[in-house]
Amino acid sequence: MKSLRIRLTFPPGPATEPGIYENVKQFNVVPNIRRASIQEHTGWLVLDLAGEQDQLDAALAYMTGLGVDVSDPDGDVIAG
């Protein structure tokens, strides 16, 4: 199982969708939310996502398809 740390930035619209839940259900990945800031219509979160490489790829493609920006969280989380 592989793990990666990503930052998801939600524009209006996708911020109200259950994207993390859908990732778990559809792609069998394991999320660990490390940091987040969610407002009524926008937000961001940093999470560790674990799974097989093809599952991770599909989960990230799903989030991108929703309009969520997927990026490197460089400096957003204290190690540990």
N, C-alpha and C positions, 0 to 999 in steps of 0.2 A: 504494500500500500504506500502510495506517495502522498506527501502533504505539501501544500503551498500556502503562502500568505498573500492575500489580495485586498485591495481597497475597492469597494463598490460605491459609486456616487450616483444617487438617484435623482433624476430630474422630476418635475411635476408629472404625475401619472403613474410611472412605475413605482414610485415610493409607496403607493397604496396597494400594490399587488403583493401577494404572498410568495415572492420569488425564492426566498430561502427554503420555505416549506416545499415548493415545487421541485427545487433541486434535490432535496432529500428523497422525496417520493419518486420522482421520475428517474433520477440518475444514481441513486444509492450512494451519495456522498455524505460525509460527516462534517458538519460545520461546527466551528468553535468561535463564537463572536468574541473578539478581543477588545474592541472599542467601537462606539457608535454615537451618532448624533442624528436623531430623526425628528423632524418637525412635522407639521400637519401635511405638507405636500412635497417636501424634499428631504434629503438626508444623505448620510454616508455611513458606511461601516467598514471596519477592518476585521477580516476573519481568516482563520486557518481553515482550509478545506482539504479533507483527506479522501482518498479513493484511488481506484486504478486510473491510469493515465487517460484512457478513453472516456471514463466517467467524468473526470475533471474537465477534459476538453468539451464534452457535451454540456456540462453544467455552465461553463463560462460562455459558450456560444448561446445558450438559452438566455442568460442574463444580458448579453450584448444585444440579442434579438429583441429584448424588451425595451432597449434604449438606455440601459444602465451602462455607465462608463466603468470599465474594469481596468485597474492600474496597479502599479507597485506601491505598497504602503510605506516606502522608505521614510523612516523617522517617525512614523505614527504610533508605534507601540514600543514600550520598553521590553527588552529581551526577557524571555522566561516563559 
